[in-house]
Amino acid sequence: MKLPKFQYIAPKSTKEASSLLKEHGEKAIAVAGGSDLLVNLKNRLKSPEYLIDLKAIPKLDKVTFSKSEGLTIGAMATLRDLIENPVVRENYPVLVQAAESVGTPSLQYMGTVAGNLCLDNRCYYYNQSPLWHAGRDACFKLGGKVCYVVKGSKVCYSTYCGDTAPALLALGATIKVSDPVRSKTMPLQDLYSGDGKNPNTLKAGQFITEISVPPPAGKSGSAYMKLRRRQAIDFPLLGVAVNIQLDGKGKTFASASIALTAAERKPILIAEASKLKGQSLSDGAVAEVLEAATSQAHPVENLLGLPPSYRKQMVKIYLKRTIDQALQAVQQKGR
């Protein structure tokens, strides 16, 4: 299918881009890699009058690291930039695993980190062609007054399905957001609204310019696991990211963070993971966290491939496997 008609603009600075997005409001959309957005445009899920391309803005694709400040990722850095960066591979394996699980290598060369964080929520009843939509009333996400997934619901139950968000949440990432007047830094968690119809909190004129990740702690390990039907292309039916740190002797948890994707209307950061601090590396200590994560996952019948009941059961299994993988990473570092 052809793209809808729009005016293409390639600003040369963050201030110019922010001003254009502010000026045109809902009539404008920012585009980075475009690997997901262009599909939505072709399906007429979005029909902007202005497409603001951020790739011409200099220095937004830089990836830098220092032991004191940690990792800084420019918004226009591609997923492949992370995968092929030796410093990222050495210090942030969970981020590499998440980036490698996105689509295919060709899509990874196109897709940007910020673009992946800002993926629109997905739903079987939404991500369809215009012809398919012509046969039924519009859902909430298309401006209608019905949710076909949860009957009688007053809100949209589309699901967030990005891969890099849980990895970056588990790493404690922050983002820098630009608007026409200034830039502000906020926790990545605050980017997500939990509203299926409008899944992020960015306002007109705002876009992400930078992602920052704290330096890795000593005796730490991380991992990401993804449930999907195929080993490439597919969006996650469940994604689990874990980042842990052990005490000096490697006998107890010093800290732990866990995040899920494709389990709710936004990526979930499991607060109960903090209870692992000071606990031994036993299955009993982990069991409470597994239960908490499972209880907070609410998959619904809107993603093709596996039923919600199965996806919910897999939270406990995948989380246990991911924790074990992160522990093995710590042990390998100590050898």
C-alpha positions as CSV (number, residue, x, y, z in Angstrom):
1,M,0.0,0.0,0.0
2,K,1.0,3.6,-0.6
3,L,1.9,6.1,2.1
4,P,-0.6,8.8,2.8
5,K,0.2,12.3,1.6
6,F,2.2,14.5,4.0
7,Q,4.7,17.3,4.0
8,Y,8.2,16.0,4.8
9,I,10.4,18.3,6.9
10,A,14.0,17.6,8.1
11,P,15.0,20.1,10.8
12,K,18.7,20.6,11.5
13,S,18.4,21.2,15.3
14,T,16.5,19.9,18.3
15,K,15.0,23.4,18.9
16,E,13.8,23.6,15.3
17,A,12.3,20.0,15.5
18,S,10.6,20.8,18.8
19,S,9.2,24.1,17.5
20,L,7.7,22.3,14.4
21,L,6.2,19.6,16.5
22,K,4.7,22.2,18.9
23,E,3.4,24.3,16.0
24,H,1.6,21.5,14.2
25,G,0.5,19.6,17.2
26,E,-1.6,16.5,16.4
27,K,-1.1,17.1,12.7
28,A,2.6,16.2,13.0
29,I,4.5,13.0,13.9
30,A,8.3,12.7,14.5
31,V,10.0,9.9,12.6
32,A,13.3,8.3,13.5
33,G,14.1,4.9,11.8
34,G,10.5,4.6,10.7
35,S,10.5,0.8,10.6
36,D,7.3,0.6,12.7
37,L,5.7,4.0,11.9
38,L,5.8,3.6,8.1
39,V,3.8,0.4,8.4
40,N,1.2,2.2,10.5
41,L,1.1,5.0,7.9
42,K,0.5,2.6,5.1
43,N,-2.3,1.0,7.0
44,R,-3.8,4.5,7.7
45,L,-3.6,3.9,11.4
46,K,-2.0,7.4,11.5
47,S,-2.4,10.1,8.8
48,P,-0.2,13.1,9.7
49,E,-0.1,16.2,7.6
50,Y,3.6,16.7,8.6
51,L,6.3,14.2,9.0
52,I,9.2,15.6,11.0
53,D,12.4,13.6,10.3
54,L,14.9,13.8,13.3
55,K,17.8,12.1,11.5
56,A,19.3,15.3,10.1
57,I,19.9,16.6,13.6
58,P,23.7,16.3,14.3
59,K,25.1,14.3,17.1
60,L,21.9,12.5,18.1
61,D,23.3,9.2,17.0
62,K,26.3,9.1,19.4
63,V,26.9,6.3,21.9
64,T,29.5,7.2,24.6
65,F,30.6,5.5,27.9
66,S,32.6,6.4,30.9
67,K,33.2,4.4,34.1
68,S,32.0,7.3,36.2
69,E,29.0,8.5,34.2
70,G,27.9,5.3,32.5
71,L,26.3,4.9,29.1
72,T,24.8,7.7,27.0
73,I,22.8,6.8,23.9
74,G,21.8,9.4,21.4
75,A,18.1,9.0,20.4
76,M,19.0,8.3,16.8
77,A,21.5,5.6,17.5
78,T,20.3,2.4,15.9
79,L,19.7,-0.9,17.6
80,R,22.6,-2.2,15.5
81,D,24.9,0.5,16.9
82,L,24.3,-1.0,20.4
83,I,24.7,-4.6,19.2
84,E,28.0,-3.9,17.5
85,N,29.5,-1.6,20.2
86,P,32.1,-3.6,22.2
87,V,31.7,-1.4,25.3
88,V,27.9,-2.0,25.4
89,R,28.4,-5.7,24.8
90,E,30.9,-5.9,27.7
91,N,29.0,-3.8,30.2
92,Y,25.3,-4.0,29.3
93,P,24.6,-7.5,27.9
94,V,20.9,-7.2,28.7
95,L,20.6,-4.3,26.4
96,V,22.4,-6.1,23.6
97,Q,20.2,-9.2,24.0
98,A,17.1,-7.0,23.9
99,A,18.3,-5.1,20.8
100,E,19.2,-8.4,19.0
101,S,15.7,-9.8,19.6
102,V,14.1,-6.9,17.7
103,G,12.9,-7.8,14.2
104,T,15.7,-8.8,11.8
105,P,19.2,-7.4,11.3
106,S,17.9,-5.2,8.4
107,L,15.3,-3.7,10.7
108,Q,17.9,-3.3,13.5
109,Y,20.0,-1.2,11.1
110,M,17.0,1.1,10.5
111,G,15.3,1.2,13.9
112,T,16.5,3.6,16.6
113,V,16.7,3.2,20.3
114,A,14.3,6.1,21.0
115,G,12.0,4.9,18.3
116,N,11.8,1.5,19.9
117,L,11.1,3.0,23.3
118,C,8.2,5.0,21.7
119,L,6.6,2.1,19.9
120,D,2.8,2.5,19.7
121,N,0.8,-0.1,21.6
122,R,-0.3,-3.2,19.6
123,C,-3.6,-5.0,19.3
124,Y,-5.0,-7.5,16.8
125,Y,-8.1,-5.3,16.3
126,Y,-5.9,-2.2,15.7
127,N,-3.0,-3.4,13.6
128,Q,-5.0,-4.2,10.5
129,S,-5.5,-2.8,7.0
130,P,-8.1,-0.1,6.1
131,L,-10.2,-2.8,4.3
132,W,-10.3,-4.9,7.5
133,H,-11.3,-1.9,9.6
134,A,-14.1,-0.9,7.1
135,G,-16.1,-3.9,8.3
136,R,-16.6,-2.8,11.9
137,D,-17.0,0.2,14.2
138,A,-13.8,2.0,15.1
139,C,-12.2,0.9,18.4
140,F,-11.0,3.4,21.1
141,K,-7.5,3.5,19.6
142,L,-9.0,4.6,16.2
143,G,-11.2,7.3,17.8
144,G,-14.2,5.1,18.4
145,K,-16.1,4.1,21.6
146,V,-15.6,0.4,21.9
147,C,-12.8,-2.1,23.0
148,Y,-13.1,-5.4,21.2
149,V,-10.7,-7.1,23.6
150,V,-12.3,-6.4,26.9
151,K,-16.0,-6.3,26.4
152,G,-17.7,-3.3,28.0
153,S,-14.4,-1.6,28.8
154,K,-14.3,2.2,28.9
155,V,-10.6,2.3,28.0
156,C,-8.3,0.8,25.3
157,Y,-6.5,-2.4,26.2
158,S,-3.8,-2.4,23.5
159,T,-0.5,-3.8,24.8
160,Y,3.0,-2.3,24.9
161,C,5.4,-4.7,23.1
162,G,8.8,-3.0,22.9
163,D,12.0,-5.0,23.7
164,T,14.5,-2.4,24.8
165,A,12.2,-0.7,27.3
166,P,12.3,-3.5,29.9
167,A,16.1,-3.8,29.6
168,L,16.6,-0.1,30.1
169,L,14.1,0.0,33.0
170,A,15.9,-2.8,34.7
171,L,19.2,-0.9,34.3
172,G,17.7,2.3,35.9
173,A,17.8,4.4,32.7
174,T,16.7,8.0,32.4
175,I,15.8,10.0,29.3
176,K,16.4,13.5,28.2
177,V,13.3,15.1,26.6
178,S,13.6,18.3,24.4
179,D,10.8,20.8,23.9
180,P,10.9,24.3,22.3
181,V,12.0,26.0,25.5
182,R,14.3,23.6,27.4
183,S,15.3,20.0,28.0
184,K,14.4,17.9,31.0
185,T,15.6,14.6,32.4
186,M,13.2,12.1,33.8
187,P,13.1,8.3,34.7
188,L,12.3,6.2,31.7
189,Q,9.4,4.8,33.6
190,D,7.7,8.2,33.5
191,L,7.5,8.0,29.7
192,Y,4.7,5.5,29.8
193,S,1.2,6.5,30.6
194,G,-0.5,3.1,30.9
195,D,-3.2,4.4,28.5
196,G,-3.5,2.1,25.5
197,K,-4.8,4.8,23.3
198,N,-2.0,7.3,24.1
199,P,0.7,5.1,25.5
200,N,3.4,7.7,26.2
201,T,3.4,11.0,28.1
202,L,5.2,13.1,25.6
203,K,3.4,16.4,24.8
204,A,3.3,18.3,21.6
205,G,6.8,19.6,20.8
206,Q,8.5,17.0,22.9
207,F,10.8,14.2,21.8
208,I,13.6,12.1,23.3
209,T,17.1,13.2,22.5
210,E,19.2,11.0,24.8
211,I,19.0,7.9,27.0
212,S,21.4,7.6,30.0
213,V,22.2,4.4,31.9
214,P,24.2,4.3,35.2
215,P,27.6,2.6,35.2
216,P,27.4,-1.2,35.9
217,A,27.9,-2.1,39.6
218,G,30.5,-4.6,40.7
219,K,29.4,-8.3,40.8
220,S,26.4,-7.6,38.6
221,G,24.8,-9.5,35.9
222,S,21.8,-9.0,33.6
223,A,19.7,-10.9,31.0
224,Y,16.7,-10.6,28.7
225,M,14.4,-13.4,27.5
226,K,11.6,-13.1,25.0
227,L,8.7,-15.4,24.3
228,R,7.5,-15.4,20.7
229,R,6.4,-17.9,18.0
230,R,9.4,-17.4,15.7
231,Q,13.1,-16.6,16.5
232,A,13.0,-13.4,14.3
233,I,10.6,-10.7,13.2
234,D,7.9,-11.3,15.8
235,F,7.0,-8.8,18.5
236,P,7.3,-10.3,22.0
237,L,4.3,-12.2,23.5
238,L,6.3,-11.7,26.8
239,G,9.6,-10.2,27.5
240,V,11.6,-10.4,30.8
241,A,14.6,-8.3,31.8
242,V,16.6,-8.8,34.9
243,N,19.6,-6.9,36.4
244,I,21.1,-8.1,39.7
245,Q,24.1,-7.3,41.9
246,L,25.5,-9.7,44.5
247,D,27.3,-8.8,47.8
248,G,31.1,-8.9,48.0
249,K,31.2,-12.6,48.8
250,G,28.7,-13.4,46.1
251,K,26.4,-15.2,48.6
252,T,23.4,-12.8,48.8
253,F,21.6,-10.3,46.6
254,A,22.8,-6.7,47.0
255,S,20.1,-5.4,44.6
256,A,17.7,-6.6,41.9
257,S,15.5,-5.0,39.3
258,I,13.0,-6.8,37.0
259,A,10.9,-5.5,34.2
260,L,8.3,-7.0,31.9
261,T,7.0,-6.2,28.4
262,A,4.0,-7.4,26.4
263,A,2.2,-8.1,29.7
264,E,0.2,-4.8,30.2
265,R,-0.6,-1.5,28.6
266,K,2.9,-0.3,29.5
267,P,6.2,-2.0,30.5
268,I,6.1,-3.0,34.1
269,L,8.9,-2.4,36.6
270,I,8.4,-5.0,39.4
271,A,8.8,-3.1,42.7
272,E,8.9,-6.3,44.8
273,A,12.3,-7.1,43.2
274,S,13.9,-4.8,45.8
275,K,12.9,-7.4,48.5
276,L,15.7,-9.6,47.3
277,K,18.2,-7.3,48.8
278,G,20.1,-9.1,51.6
279,Q,18.4,-12.5,50.7
280,S,20.4,-15.6,49.9
281,L,20.5,-17.0,46.4
282,S,17.9,-19.6,47.2
283,D,14.8,-20.5,45.2
284,G,12.8,-19.6,48.3
285,A,14.0,-16.0,48.3
286,V,13.1,-15.7,44.6
287,A,9.7,-17.4,44.9
288,E,7.9,-14.3,46.3
289,V,9.2,-12.1,43.5
290,L,8.0,-14.7,40.9
291,E,4.5,-14.6,42.3
292,A,4.5,-10.8,42.5
293,A,5.6,-10.5,38.8
294,T,2.9,-13.0,37.7
295,S,0.2,-11.2,39.6
296,Q,1.1,-7.9,37.9
297,A,1.1,-9.3,34.4
298,H,-2.3,-9.0,32.7
299,P,-2.1,-10.3,29.1
300,V,-5.3,-10.1,27.2
301,E,-6.6,-11.7,24.0
302,N,-5.2,-9.1,21.6
303,L,-1.9,-10.6,20.4
304,L,-1.8,-13.5,18.0
305,G,0.2,-16.6,18.8
306,L,-0.5,-17.8,22.3
307,P,-3.5,-17.4,24.6
308,P,-3.3,-15.0,27.6
309,S,-3.5,-17.8,30.1
310,Y,-0.4,-19.4,28.7
311,R,1.5,-16.1,28.5
312,K,0.7,-15.4,32.1
313,Q,1.9,-18.8,33.2
314,M,5.2,-18.2,31.3
315,V,5.9,-15.1,33.4
316,K,7.1,-17.2,36.4
317,I,9.0,-19.7,34.2
318,Y,10.7,-17.1,32.0
319,L,11.6,-14.9,35.0
320,K,13.2,-17.8,36.9
321,R,15.2,-18.7,33.8
322,T,16.3,-15.0,33.3
323,I,17.4,-14.7,36.9
324,D,19.4,-17.9,36.6
325,Q,21.0,-16.5,33.4
326,A,21.9,-13.2,35.1
327,L,23.4,-15.2,38.1
328,Q,25.5,-17.2,35.6
329,A,26.7,-13.9,34.1
330,V,27.9,-12.8,37.5
331,Q,29.7,-16.0,38.1
332,Q,31.4,-15.9,34.7
333,K,32.7,-12.4,35.5
334,G,34.4,-13.7,38.6
335,R,36.3,-16.5,36.9
